[in-house]
Amino acid sequence: MMKFFAGKEEALSPAIREHSKRVRHALTDGDPQSLPRSRHELGKALHLGAPHPLHPGWPESTPALRLRDGAVVRLRPIQKSDGAAWITQRLKDEGVLRSVEPTVANSWRETHSPRGWRLMYATMRHLAKHGEVVPLAIELDGRFVGQLTLGGIHHGTASECWIGYWVYSAYAGRGIATAACALGTDHALMRVGIHRITATYLPDNPASQAVLQRCGYRHEGYLRKNLHIDGRWRDHNLMALVAEDYPDSAALRLRRVGYFR
């Protein structure tokens, strides 16, 4: 059974557990017509409870999405035990990741050493506990295959964050990035309580643009030399999504049109 939010479902009454089971079935295996019609309805059906007052959305796992090939994707809080997979995958994907991610302070191998992982993990946990980021692992059938982060979180009159992610190239082309982005977008809106989410991508990265567009993000502008990538300042396209853009969730929209099973 796929859990929706860690530590929540076990304490529910049998009636509520059965209701949650029906919603899980609609998301992963059921008829698209039986899906909840809105983010509010989905949250109510799953009986998620109130988010943490100091760091909403952390530490929580997300619902799961079933890909067309039958594999299941979900997001969960990063764990110390993710270190070995994180190091291995990012070292193997150096050629892919260096060209799209911010310039690292040290060598790629030093940054992705056991010490580098411990530093990154401790930093992410510290920021998460202060409500500044929500660092999540991307799971495929229970295996770590990448990372998604909601960062720069602001509440109040700004109420926004950015979303960023990477997926191990060995699993490219299966819709994992789209599933993760959709789940992360819903998590930001439903559980973190954000009103506006932004994302950037390099002009020569149409695959990232396609992922964002499928999840409902819209083009907003062009940022000149705004981020240092692989040793030089690079321009980026800016996309964004606000809560009023859609009455339902990104995951449910993609399920309804058949992008996921």
Summary of the structure (lengths in Angstrom):
residues: 261
radius of gyration: 17.9
end to end distance: 16.9
largest distance: 56.6
contacts: 808
relative contact order: 0.15
helix: 40%
strand: 25%
